[in-house]
Amino acid sequence: MLDGIGEPPCKRASVGYPGADLKTVTYRETAMAQTVGDHILQRLREWDVDRIFGYAGDGINGILAAFGRADNDPRFIETRHEEMAAFAATGYSKFTGKVGVCMATSGPGAIHLLNGLYDAKLDHVPVVAIVGQQARTALGGSYQQEVDLQTLFKDVAAEYVHTAMVPAQFPNLIDRAMRTAMAERTVTAVIVPADLQETEYSAPEQAFKMVPSSMGFSPPEIRPPEDEIDRAAQIINEGSEVAILVGQGARDAADEVVELAERVGGGIAKALLAKDVIPDDLPFCTGPVGLLGSRPTWDMFQACDTFVMIGSSMPYSQFLPPFDQARGVQIDLDPKFIGMRYPMESLLVGDARLTLQALLPKLQRKDDRSFRDDIEQNVSDWWATMQRRANTEADPVNPQRLFWELSPRLPQDVIVTGDSGSTANWYARYLVFRKGMRGSLSGTLATMGPGMPYAVGAKFGHPDRPVIACVGDGAFQMNGMNELITVSKYWQEWDDPRFIVLILHNNDLNQVTWEMRAMGGFPKFEQTQVLPSVNYADYAKLLGLDGIRVEKPDDIAPAWDRALAAQRPTVIDALCDPEVPPIPPHATPEQIKEATQAVLKGDPDAWHLIKTGAKQKVQEFLPGASRSS
């Protein structure tokens, strides 16, 4: 039924999707009549969907039964919660380049998907949600678990959400959902009432008010007009101090971005979602930007006269160059998101790689390398500062040292996931990603909880690669403990069994605590911030996994060595000091004032906080610290 108008199910088709080769798919013939549920799975196979993350419920019983008749092809991966299914599908898509697919039952199951789907939408990740609905005969009757799903999903799946009512709407609904998700890099949803799933499938006919469908999607190659490229080249050539900021939209243009920096003698900063786009070990890579950023990035942006932004929509404009200081050039594939963060003179709508390939021959190599020399010196000094901060004393363990010790031990093919909270600070600043390493976290939604399910999705996308999830104890209690059960269920089938979970165990919702102090001038309010303490290493052992307790600094290196050599998933339960401050790259006088007022108002950890913060800040001023400090 490739063309959707009645061909038998034993045909073959070649389908393409971004980042993958053409693949020939063989469809099964069934002795019984094909149901709508059977057809949905068949069409997903034709789109080369091999994993569906979800949780069972009677609102999707007709599709679940179809999995049984299809020998679980595509494979149903059972997470512990529908939100985790959406997060896992998002992680799977982020690390494979394929469309992530998740599935949930009607009513509460569909509702549970929403947070994970919003995470995908805001990070521009293609995810398709297939959800059940009450039987068509019950709709409008205030029936059990009847929720207006069309309205519920209208925002998160704004580009495409539709409810199936008759079999002949397929395969068009699936095809449009898949194609739109890929084309718009967004979330789409197909709602399928429970009784329709079990109805015999009948393809659309070549008739009035019937909609046939077709397979395949080839993304267009978009390049700006030549005169716009010339204008951008003129701006860059006229500048002498060029700063570059990349986002995840520059992922396929990494080599071109590095060549741009070499030609203009500039440096490269990275938005959070671009952590793995440009290697951190380049001497002119200044690292992250923003509240989680680095001092070399801040200094570069404060000194530049030309600002080039590629594939990023980093929202914190206060961390970009002053508006009246630098001339701006921006490259972005999506015209809806261009020109909205900085007053740019040149807006180039196009694919980053193609645009840079057209731009580079027009750029003059800058002979004056003094700006680059300053950047490289600041980067070198910054890493020395970070090493000193990581090795300052804490009670009991400095969380920065956990990441500092991990960085040189990262396997070349590693995938690292992070969670929101203070973990994101150390992930962004301390891990030195080399070329080929991958990593991600919730960038725009910045939700708690995706670190573990992202890692699960990554592992199902790349079962032959080691995966490390870095999470706080708040996020682990919220979602991670349950998803560790998912890991215990599936890990023995992975080619590489290494699945490491680092838990920053400080019994504190740490990022919120620091935000209260620095942004609001409020002392820590223990009733909202303190978490119950759990022995996470013992919990891992209870599930048949390995668990390591890190209680002092000397435990850190042996813990990483043991986990990276383990033949089963491993939890590192690291007892961390909650008073190690995530110091912004440029702490403003107002922030310092607010934090000081918070301490004076009676913060329960005031004295330890002052000592720890002072030890961290002083590292910037020791020999080797950034010259611009």
N, C-alpha and C positions, 0 to 999 in steps of 0.2 A: 504493500500500500504506500509506495514511495511518493506518488504524486497525490495521494489522498483521494483518489477517485476510483478505488476498487481493485487495484492490482493485488494478486495473491501475496500472502505474507512470507513467501520463500525467496523473494527478490533480494538483490544486493544493492547497496548504495555506497558511494564515496562521499564522506562529509568532511568539511574543514572547519577549524575553529582557530582563533588566535593562539599562536604559540605551540601548535601541534601539527604533526604531519597528517596527510590524508590517511584514512583508515578504512578498510573494507569490513563491513559488518554483515554477518550472516544471521538471518532471522529464523526462528523455529517455526515449524508447522505444528499445529495443534489439532488433535482429533476432534475436540469439542469446539463449539462456536466461541469466537473471541468476544470477550466482554470489553467494556470501556476501560476497566482497570488493566486488562491485558494489553490493550492498545496503547495506553499511556506509557507503560513500561517499554513496550516495543519502540515507540517513537523516541523515548529517551535513549534507548540503546543506539538508535540510528543517529542520534546527536552525539554519540560517543560518551554518554554519561555512564560511568562505571561505579560510582558511589553515591548513595543517597543517605543523608544523615537525618535521623528522625526518632520518633517515639510512637508506639502503637496506641490505638484507641478505636472504639467501634465506629467513629465517623469516617474512618478510612479502611474498614474491614474488607471492602471489595478490592482495594488496591493491595492490601496485605496478602489476601488470598492469591492475587495474581503473582506476587513475588514467589509464592510456593510453586505455582505452575511454571514459572520461568526459571526454576532452579536458582533463585536469588540473584538474578542477573537483570538489571544492575544490582549491586549488593546493597542491602539495607544495613547501615551501621547504626546500632542502637546506642544512643547517648542516654544520659540519666535524666534529661529534662529537655523540653523543646527549645528553650533558650540556648542550651548547649549545642543542640543540633544546628541552629542558625549560625552560632559562632564557629562551629566546626566547618560548616559549609563555606563560611567566609575565609577561614584560615586555609582550607583546601584550595580555594580559588586564588588567594593571594600567593600561594607558594607553587601552584602548578600552571597558572595562566588559563585554566579551564573554568567553565561555569560551575559554581557550587550549587548543589541542589539539596534542599531540606524538605521534610514532610511532617505534617502534624494533623491530628484529628480536629474535629469541629470544636467550636466554643472555646473552652479553656486552653486546649492544645494550640489552637491557632493564635490565641492571645499571647501565649508564652513565647512565640517566635519573635515578637515585635522588637525587643531590644537588640537581639542579634542581627535582625534585618536592618534596623536603623544604623547599626555599626557598619554594615556592608554599604548601605546607601551613601553615608557621609564620607566613607573612604573610597568611593567609586569602584566598588567591587561587584562583578556580575554574579548575582545569586538569584535562583528561581525557587520560589516557595510553592509547594503543592499542598493544599489543605482541604480537609473534608468539610462538609456542611450537612445540616439536617436534611432528611428526605424532602424532596420537592413538594410532596403532598402536605408536609407539616409547616412549611415556610409561611410566616405571617400568622401563625397560630399560637405564639408565645410558648412554643414547645421547649422541652428540656434541651439545654445547650444550644438553643437557637440564638445566634448573635449575628448582627448585620455585618458580615465579614466584608462585603463589598465596600461599605463605608469605612470599616476599621482599617482596611489595607489601602485606602485611597491615597493616603499621604506617603507611606513608606514605599509603596509600589506605584507611585503616581504615573510612571511612564506606561505601565501596562498591568491592569488587574481586571480579570473578567471571571464571571461565574458561568459554568457550563450548564445547559438545560436539556440538550438533546445530544445523542451520540455523534451526529453529523457535524457538530462544531469542532470535532477533532479530525485530523491532527492540527488544524490551524491554530487552536489555542496554545498548544505546546510549542509549535514552531514560532509563533509570534513572541511568546514569553522568552524563549531561548534567544532568538535573534535580537530582540529589544534589549535584553540584559547585556549581550555582547556589544551591541552598537552604542548604547548609552552608558555602559559601565555602571549598571545600577541594579536595583531589585525589581523583580516582576513576580506576579502571583497568579495562580490558576486555582479557582475554587470549584470543587467537584462534589455535588450532593451525594450522600451515601447510596441512595437507591440507584442513581445513574451509574455508579461504578460497577454495579452488577448487571446492568442492562447489556444486551447483545449489541456489539458494535456494528454500525453501518456507516460506510464512508459517505462523504458528500457527493452528490451527483452533479453532473453538468447541467444544472437547472437553475431556474429563477430563485433567488434568495439562498442559494447554496454557495459556500466559500471553499474552494479547493486550497491546497497548500503545497509548498515546495521546500526542499531541504537545502541546507548550506548557508554559509555566510562568509564573505571575504571582506575584511575591513578596508575601507578606501584609504588611499595614500593622499594625504593633504599637505600641500606646501603653499606658503604665502606667495603673493605676486612678487615679481622680480624687483619692482621699484620699492616695495616695502623692505625687502632684504637689503637693497642698496642703502636705504635710509638708516637701517639698523647698523650696517657696517660703518657708515659715516660717523654715527654717534660713538661707537666703540673706538674707532680709529682716532677720534679727536680727544678721547680721554687718556689719562696717563696712569690712573690707579683704579683698576677694574676689579670689582667684587662680584662673585657669582653665587647665586643661591639656587640649589636644585631641589625638586620634590620628586615624588614617585613617578611623575609623568616623564622624567628623564631616564627611566630605567633602561630603555633600549638604546639610549644615546650616551652611555657612560664614556666610551672611547672618544666620542666627539667633544664631550664636555671637558675631558682632560686635555685634549688638543687645544680647545679654546683657551683654557687657563694657561697652558704653556705658551701660546702665541701672544697673549696679551700681558703675560707676566703677572697674573692675578691669582687669587685664592678661591677655593670652593668651600662654601658652607652648605649644610644639609638640613632640610626640614626633617621632622621626626620620622615620617614615613619613608624618607630617602636614606635612612641609616645604612642600608645595604646597597645603595646605588653606586656610591663612590667609595673606594677603599679608604679606611681610616689611616692606613700606614703611609699614604702619600704625604710628603713633607709640607705641601701647600694646602692640604685639606684641614680646614679650621674646625671641623666637627659641627655639632648641633647649634641651633639658633633658638632664641626665646628664653622662657623661664628655665628650661632644662638645658640651656645652651652653654657655650664655652666662652672664655674671655677672648681668645684670638678671633672668634667670629665677631664679637662685639667691637673689638678694636678695629678690625678690618672694615666693618660697616661705618664706623665713625670717621674713618680716614679716606674712604674711597670718593672718587669723583664720577664714577660710572657704575651703574648697578644693573646686572643682567640676571633675570629671574626666569628659570626654566622648569616648566612642569610642576609648579607649586602654587598653592593658594594659602600659604601660611598666614593665619589671620592676625597675628600680633604685630601690627604695623609699628608699634613703639620700639621694636627691636630691629627694624630695618633702618637704612641710612636716613638721616634727616631729610625731610621732603625738599628743602631748598638747597641741598648740598650736592646731590648726585643726579645725573641724567639717567633715565631708565629705559631699558629694553626688556620686553617680556615675550617669551615663547610659550604658548599653551595650545593644546589640541581643541579645547572647548571654549568657544567664544563667550559662553555664559559666565565663565570664571576668569576672564582676562581683564586687566586694567582696574581691578577692584581693591588692590592692597597698597598700591604705590602710584603716584602720578607719573606714569610712563610716557615717554615721547614716542616710542615705537612699539606697536602691538602686533606681534607676528602670530597669526592663527595657523597652526600646522603641527604636524608630527615633529617631535623634538629632533629625532635623528635626521630626517630629511631636511628640515629647516637648517640645522647646523651644518649639514653637508653642503648646502647651498651658500651659507654665510661664511664659512671658514676661508675659502679661497679669496674672499674680498677683504680679509683682515690683514693688517700690516703687523709684522712681528715687532714688538716694542724692545728696543735696545736697552733702555733704562730699566734695570731689574731691581732697583732699590725698594720699590713697593713689595715685590715678591720676597726680597731678602728679609724685610721686616716681618712679613707674614710667617716665613719659615722659622725665624728666630723666636717669634711669639709662640708658634706651635710647639717648638722644642721646649721652651720654658714652661709652657702650660702642662705638657706631659710630666715634666719634673715636679711641678706643683701638685699634680694629681697623684703622683706616686707618694709624695710626702703626706698628703691628706689621707691617702689610703692606709698609711702606716702609722698614723697618730693613734694614741691609746684611746680606748673606748671601754664601755662597761656593758656586757662582756666583750662583744665583737663589733668592730667597725664594719658596717655593711659595705662601705666602699672597697675594703680589702677583699671581700668575697669576689667582686667583679674584677678587681685588679689581678688577682691570682688566676681567675678563670681565663682572662684574655689571651695570654700566650699559650694556653692549653687548648684553645678552641680547635677542633678538628677542621680540616680544610673544607669539608663538605657539610658543615654543621648548619642546622636551622635553629634559630633562637627566637622564642616568643617572649614578650614582656607583658606585664599587666599594668594597669593604671595605678597611680600612687607614687610613693617615694621610689619604688622599684624602677619606674620609668626614668627618673633622674640618673640613676647609676647605670642603667642599660644604655642610655643615650651618651653618657660622658665617658664611661670607663671601658666599654668593650671595643677593642680594635678589630673591626671587621676587615679581613683581607678579601681580595678578589675571589668571587665564587661563593662566599658565605651569604646566607640569607637570614633575614630577621624582620619582625614586624610586631606591632601592637595596635591597640585601638587609637587611631590618630585624632580624628575630628570629634567623634562622640566622646572619647576618653572615658568610656564606661569601665567600671570594675567587672572583673570576671572572665575576660576572654583569653587570658594567658594559657590556661589549661586546655580548653576546647580548641583554640588555635593550634596548639601543639598536637592534639589528636588529629585534627584535619591535616596538618602537615605530614604526620606520620603515615596516614593512609594515602596521601599523595606521593610520598617518597619513603616507602618502608625500608629502603636500603641506606638511608642517611640518619646520622645521629640527631636527635632533637633535644633541646634544652628549654624548659619553661622557667622563667624567673617571675615569681609572684610574691606578693606580700601575704601575711597571715590573714588579713581581712579578706582579700580576694580568695584565698584558699578555703577559708571557712564558708564564704558565700557560695562558691561554685566548685572550687578545685577538689575538695574532698570527695564529692560525688563523682567527678570525672576521673578521679584516680581509680574508681571501680571500673569504669570503661576501659582504662588502660590495663587493669588486671584481667579483664575478659579477653582482650584481643592480642596482647603483646607477644605471645608465643608464636604467632604467625608472621611477625615482622622479620625481614631479612637481617636487619641490624637491630638487636634488642635494646640498644642504648636509648633510653627515654629518661632524662634527668629532670627532676623538679627541685629547683632551689626555692626554699621558703624563707623569707626574711621575717623571722619570728621575734617581734618586738612588743606584742600584746597592745598595739596602738594603731589606730587609723591615722597613720603618721603624716601623710600628705595634708589631710584636712587639719590636723593639729598645727602644722607649720603655717598653713594658709590662715588659720584663725589668728596666729601670733603676728605674722608679717603683714597681712592685708587688713585685718580688722582691729589689731591691737588687743585681742582677747586672750586671756590665759587659757591654758588647756583645761577643758571641762571634762573631768574623768568619766562622768556618767554617760557621756556620748562617745568617748574616744577609746576607752580601755576595753580590750577584748579578752575573753576567757582564754586561758593558756591550755594548749593541747600538745601532747607529745606526738608530733607528726611522723617522726621516724618509727615509733612503735605502731602507729596506724598503718604505715606502709607495710611493715612486716606482717601485720594482721591480714593484709590482702595478698600475701605471698610475694611481695616485692622486697627490695632492699631498702633499709633506712639507716641514715647516718646522722648522728647528733654532733653539731659543732658548738662547743661551749667556750672555747678560748681561741685566740688567734692562731696558735700553732696547730690547731685542728684543720685549718682551712685547706692548705695545700694537699695533705693526705686525703681529705674528703673528695676533692676534685679528681685526684689521681685514681682513687678507688671507683668512683662513679663512672668515670670515662673508660675504665677497663672492665666494668661489670657486664655480666651476661644476662642481666634482667633490669627492668626499670628501677630507678633509685631515687629516693627522696632525701635531700639534704636539708635537715632541720637546723637552721643557723640562728642561734640566740643573739639578736642584734641590739645595739644601743639605739633607742628611739630618739636620742637627743643629738645625733649627728646631723647637722643642718644641711639641707639641700640649698646651698648658697647660690643665688642667681648670679649670672656673669657680671652684672652691674647692679649691685644692691644700692637702691636709691636712698637718700637721707630719710625720706618719708617711711620707707620700709624698715630701716634700722630703728627709727623712732617708734614705729608701731610695735615692733618686736620687743624693744626695751620696755615700753609701757606694759606690754603683756606680762613680762617678767615681774615688773614692779607691782602689778595688780594681784600678785599672789599665785603665779604658776607653780604647781606642785613640784616641778622638777627644776626650779629656778636656778639654784646654785650649780647643779651639774650641767644644765643647759648653757649657762654663761661660760663655764670652763671649757666645755666641748666646742662651742661656737668660736671662742677666742683662739683655741688651738687650730681650728680649721682655717680661720681667716688669716692668721699670721703666716701660713704657708705661702701665701701670695707674695710676701715681702722678703722672704729669705733669698739668699743668692741663687740666681737662676730663674727667679720669678719673672713673669712677663714684664718687658721694659716699659710697656704702656700702662702698667698698673699705677 
